[in-house]
């Protein structure tokens, strides 16, 4: 009887000792995967996350559900992902605002380099400087002249502190010498509403957030912050072309997961993202939203994050920028 019990115990021990290996080998079979988005539904991040998640889900053979955790310009979502189990069932579409700019501006409850597993990049693009069609600012040159003559009348709106528009605006102020006030909103929708209502004279915004309004003629784009023109708005000049050679303030989006993923799980997620980034429909949607597809290996993505952390820290030190 004792031998039977020991044998049974040995069998049970072997059986219950297998799941860790089995789950990793069979991933993803346990439950749906969560794609965390650090902004509200319908925004630029959500528009990019959905088609990418759908294509990754088809490749992996497992549902990917969206989970929205807005707050602190995307920082709340990164904190949650950093603390999530490293099992491959939590992934996150992030951007350089919360990943590299935010931690340089304020104390973060996560380590951008050590708390995450980079999976790969998704897209890059620029921010638009936008005004109402009737504005006296007809181009970048006239905007600068007007703002220098009457800085109190030219406060600029953005989607919030640390967002892509804010990053572009601070770099723009640095190279132009402008001293204009920042009006941060809790999302791009509020900033756009106030621009359309005439409550703010100018807006620095991601392309995807105001593309429809530009196309409809409701707002006028003076320039784009990326080094090259947007394929969506090829007639809009870059800031670099507008008198500031070399100016480049891009926005990127990429996928990360918690640190500590097994090599097997990581490789499957990387493969799934690569398939998504090779899908013509996904690429069409990315370009439709005003971005360009951006492919990077996990190693290249980590190196880019490391470089940007240093760059933003230097910019913040030079400008004396504050979180509040």
C-alpha positions, 0 to 999 in steps of 0.5 A: 500500500505504501508503495502504491501511495509513493508511486501515486505521489510520484506520478502526481508530482510529475503531472503537476510539475509539468504545467509550467513547461506545457503552458509555455510549449502550448502557448497560447492555449490557456486563455485569451490574450489582453492587449492593453491600450493606455488611452481611451477607445477611438484614439490614435493608439486604439485605431492602430492596436485593433487591426494589429491585435486582430491579425496577431490573434489569427496567427496565434489561434487565440482571441486577443481582447482590448483593455483600456487603461488611460491615465498619466499620458499612457503611464498607468497602462505601463505600470499595470503591464510591468506588474502583470504575469510574464506568461504572454497573456498580457501585451501592450501597445505603447508609444514613446510618450509614456515609455521614454518621455514620461519617465524622463519628466517625472518619477515612474513606477516602472523601469522602461528598460528592465520591466518590459520585453520588447516585441517590435515596432508598429508605426511612426509618424509626426505631429501636425501644427494646426490652426483654423482656416481663418487664422492669421497664421498662414504658415510656420514663419507667420505663426512664429512672427505672430507668437513672438509679437504677442506670446500671451495670445498664442497658447497652444493645446495638446492631448496632454503632458507627455503626448506626441503633440507636447513633445513636438511643441517643446522641441519646436519652442526650443529651436524657435525661441518661442515662449508660449504657454502650454494648455494640456487636455485630457485627450486629443478630442478636448483639444480639438474641440477647443480649437474648433470653438476658437478657445485656443489659437493653435494645436499640436496634434498627432496626425491620426487624431485630426486627419479627418478634420484636416481633410474636411477643411475644418482645420489647416495644417501648417507643418508636420513635425517628422523629418519627411512629409506625411504620405497622407498629407503630402502637400503639408511641409515639414518643420525642417522645410519651413526654416529649421533644417534637420528638425525631427520629432516623430511619434512611434508605437510599438508592442511590449510585454512584461519582462521575464517571458520565456524565449518560446513565448517571446518568439511566438509573439514576435512572429505574430507581430511580424505577420501582422506587419506584413499584412496588406490590410494592416499596412493600409490602416496604418497609412490611412491613420497618418502613420508609416509602418515601422519594423524593428527587431526586439533588440533594435526597439530596446536600443531605440528606447535607451537612446530616446531616454537620454535624448529626452532627459537632455531636452528636459534639462535644457528647457527646465520643463515641468510635469505640472 
